[in-house]
Amino acid sequence: LSPKRLNPAILLLYFSANSVRAQDMQEYIEFFQQNMILSLVWVGLLVAFIMNIVKSATAAYKEINVNQLTHLMNRENGVVVDIRTKDEFKKGHITDSLHILPSDIKAGNFGSLENHKSDPIIVVCKTGQNAQESANLLVKAGFEKVSLLKNGLIAWNEANLPLVRGKK
């Protein structure tokens, strides 16, 4: 717009709005200075949230839910790898799941899983937190379709799905 066409009332509104923004910014700065710890915690949480989003977007594996897991097992020959301790595995595990310890995955000892490099592999632990490292190692070892169960066996139990008990 040319200066000839600008209405003085619009200019006054524009400049008063910008001065309010400058006042607001000054208030934010004062607030941050007076509440330094709260401000640092807020910034830390924001950074952690952004890093979590970036990490999950760039992960070599895919996080799946219980419904997706059952679909992969029933329709695509998916193999569940349970990385919990032997005792936890005996207390209850998903039907037909393989028990491989994280230490075996780190050492490259995949056992019968080696025959399933092109099949979907679903890594499962108790909460979904410990499975991330094992899932990354499986991808690096050449397994093509690696996923992990979001929230682990806790999600499986919450969905009231069955567990097999005993030695396997």
Secondary structure in CASP SS format (residue, H / E / C, confidence):
PFRMAT SS
TARGET T0000
AUTHOR 0000-0000-0000
METHOD secondary structure of the structure
MODEL  1
L C 1.00
S C 1.00
P H 1.00
K H 1.00
R H 1.00
L C 1.00
N C 1.00
P H 1.00
A H 1.00
I H 1.00
L H 1.00
L H 1.00
L H 1.00
Y H 1.00
F H 1.00
S H 1.00
A H 1.00
N H 1.00
S H 1.00
V H 1.00
R H 1.00
A H 1.00
Q H 1.00
D H 1.00
M H 1.00
Q H 1.00
E H 1.00
Y H 1.00
I H 1.00
E H 1.00
F H 1.00
F H 1.00
Q H 1.00
Q H 1.00
N C 1.00
M H 1.00
I H 1.00
L H 1.00
S H 1.00
L H 1.00
V H 1.00
W H 1.00
V H 1.00
G H 1.00
L H 1.00
L H 1.00
V H 1.00
A H 1.00
F H 1.00
I H 1.00
M H 1.00
N H 1.00
I H 1.00
V H 1.00
K H 1.00
S H 1.00
A H 1.00
T H 1.00
A C 1.00
A C 1.00
Y C 1.00
K E 1.00
E E 1.00
I E 1.00
N C 1.00
V H 1.00
N H 1.00
Q H 1.00
L H 1.00
T H 1.00
H H 1.00
L H 1.00
M H 1.00
N H 1.00
R H 1.00
E C 1.00
N C 1.00
G C 1.00
V E 1.00
V E 1.00
V E 1.00
D E 1.00
I C 1.00
R C 1.00
T C 1.00
K H 1.00
D H 1.00
E H 1.00
F H 1.00
K H 1.00
K H 1.00
G C 1.00
H E 1.00
I C 1.00
T C 1.00
D C 1.00
S C 1.00
L E 1.00
H E 1.00
I C 1.00
L C 1.00
P H 1.00
S H 1.00
D H 1.00
I H 1.00
K H 1.00
A H 1.00
G C 1.00
N C 1.00
F C 1.00
G H 1.00
S H 1.00
L H 1.00
E H 1.00
N H 1.00
H H 1.00
K C 1.00
S C 1.00
D C 1.00
P E 1.00
I E 1.00
I E 1.00
V E 1.00
V E 1.00
C C 1.00
K C 1.00
T C 1.00
G C 1.00
Q C 1.00
N C 1.00
A H 1.00
Q H 1.00
E H 1.00
S H 1.00
A H 1.00
N H 1.00
L H 1.00
L H 1.00
V H 1.00
K H 1.00
A C 1.00
G C 1.00
F C 1.00
E C 1.00
K E 1.00
V E 1.00
S E 1.00
L E 1.00
L E 1.00
K C 1.00
N C 1.00
G H 1.00
L H 1.00
I H 1.00
A H 1.00
W H 1.00
N H 1.00
E H 1.00
A C 1.00
N C 1.00
L C 1.00
P C 1.00
L C 1.00
V E 1.00
R C 1.00
G C 1.00
K C 1.00
K C 1.00
END
